[in-house]
Amino acid sequence: MDRIPMMEPETGGGEVARLYEHATALINRIPNSWKVMAHQPFIAKFILPLTSSLLRQGLGSILSTRTKQLAILKTSAMNNCAY
């Protein structure tokens, strides 16, 4: 059961539509966490570049993108979360 509903792309407009466009351009999808954060698009648009840079290869990180994704999957599985 969701505590905060996810905002689907077709229900959001204006700022939400622009946020989803940028998310799709940066990471080729709209993660569920972004659908929740879309309720506060002003805050979400500052977090999107940070999140995408943390998950990308390079940019000062010593871990590969594959290793980062495996850590996310393992943490999700350990907490019985859907990824």
C-alpha positions as CSV (number, residue, x, y, z in Angstrom):
1,M,0.0,0.0,0.0
2,D,1.4,3.4,-1.0
3,R,1.5,6.1,1.6
4,I,2.0,8.8,-1.0
5,P,0.5,8.1,-4.4
6,M,2.7,8.1,-7.5
7,M,2.0,10.8,-10.0
8,E,1.8,9.3,-13.4
9,P,3.0,11.3,-16.4
10,E,-0.5,11.7,-17.9
11,T,-1.9,13.2,-14.6
12,G,0.9,15.8,-14.0
13,G,1.2,19.0,-16.0
14,G,3.4,22.0,-16.2
15,E,6.4,21.6,-13.8
16,V,5.7,17.9,-13.5
17,A,5.7,17.4,-17.3
18,R,9.1,19.2,-17.5
19,L,10.5,17.2,-14.6
20,Y,9.5,13.9,-16.3
21,E,11.0,15.1,-19.6
22,H,14.3,15.9,-17.9
23,A,14.3,12.6,-16.0
24,T,13.6,10.7,-19.3
25,A,16.4,12.6,-21.0
26,L,19.0,11.9,-18.3
27,I,18.2,8.3,-17.3
28,N,15.8,7.1,-20.0
29,R,13.0,6.4,-17.6
30,I,10.9,7.8,-14.8
31,P,11.7,5.9,-11.5
32,N,8.9,5.3,-9.0
33,S,10.7,7.5,-6.5
34,W,10.4,10.4,-9.0
35,K,6.7,9.8,-9.4
36,V,6.4,10.3,-5.7
37,M,8.7,13.3,-5.6
38,A,6.7,14.9,-8.4
39,H,4.3,16.2,-5.8
40,Q,7.1,18.7,-5.0
41,P,8.7,19.4,-8.5
42,F,10.7,22.4,-7.3
43,I,12.7,20.2,-4.9
44,A,12.8,17.2,-7.3
45,K,14.4,19.2,-10.1
46,F,17.5,19.8,-7.9
47,I,17.7,16.2,-6.8
48,L,17.5,14.7,-10.3
49,P,21.0,15.9,-11.4
50,L,22.5,14.7,-8.2
51,T,20.9,11.3,-8.4
52,S,21.8,10.8,-12.1
53,S,25.5,11.9,-11.4
54,L,25.7,9.4,-8.5
55,L,24.5,6.5,-10.7
56,R,26.6,7.3,-13.7
57,Q,30.1,6.0,-14.5
58,G,32.9,8.4,-13.7
59,L,32.4,11.9,-12.3
60,G,34.9,11.1,-9.5
61,S,33.3,7.8,-8.4
62,I,35.5,4.7,-8.1
63,L,32.6,2.3,-8.4
64,S,31.2,1.1,-11.8
65,T,27.6,1.7,-12.6
66,R,27.1,-2.0,-12.6
67,T,28.3,-2.2,-9.0
68,K,26.1,0.6,-7.9
69,Q,23.0,-1.0,-9.5
70,L,23.9,-4.3,-7.8
71,A,24.0,-2.5,-4.4
72,I,20.6,-0.9,-5.1
73,L,19.1,-4.3,-6.1
74,K,20.6,-6.1,-3.0
75,T,19.4,-3.3,-0.7
76,S,15.9,-3.5,-2.2
77,A,15.8,-7.3,-1.9
78,M,17.0,-7.2,1.8
79,N,14.2,-4.7,2.6
80,N,11.5,-6.5,0.6
81,C,11.1,-3.5,-1.7
82,A,10.0,-3.6,-5.3
83,Y,12.8,-2.1,-7.5
